[in-house]
Amino acid sequence: MESVTFAESMELVAKIFEAIGALVLLAGLVVSPCLAVRSLRRSGDLQVTYRVLRQSFGGAILLGLEVLVAADLVRTVAVAPTIENVVILGTIVLIRTVLSFSLEIEIEGVAPWRRRAMSGASHIADAAKRSGDAA
């Protein structure tokens, strides 16, 4: 039986995180329209339906980005912690942070410091709640 090194184990963990991140994005692609249809049936209001769709899919994207950042962290810190890889990780995290910040503003309509803190998961939960509210 071949022994598995720590680096190989952490590479597998990083790949699992990446797969989970992709699944979160795919689930958001499926669940968001379902929530929007539910909202349309209950409220009949297209603006509310659109808001539910945007909020739920935006939340899924934010949650997926958070999981993908975790995969990058595991891969860089545990597998190959070289200066070059840390700089690459910093750049990736910076880009994903800017994307997350932009998505938060798009979803909420205000800058993050002007409203209560919300994560990608709470955006999805709020959209699901809103899709079930009667008009």
Sequence and secondary structure as in RCSB ss.txt:
>XXXX:A:sequence
MESVTFAESMELVAKIFEAIGALVLLAGLVVSPCLAVRSLRRSGDLQVTYRVLRQSFGGAILLGLEVLVAADLVR
TVAVAPTIENVVILGTIVLIRTVLSFSLEIEIEGVAPWRRRAMSGASHIADAAKRSGDAA
>XXXX:A:secstr
     HHHHHHHHHHHHHHHHHHHHHHHHHHHHHHHHHHHHHH  HHHHHHHHHHHHHHHHHHHHHHHHHHHHHI
IIII   HHHHHHHHHHHHHHHHHHHHHHHHHHSS GGGS    HHHHHHHHHHHHH   
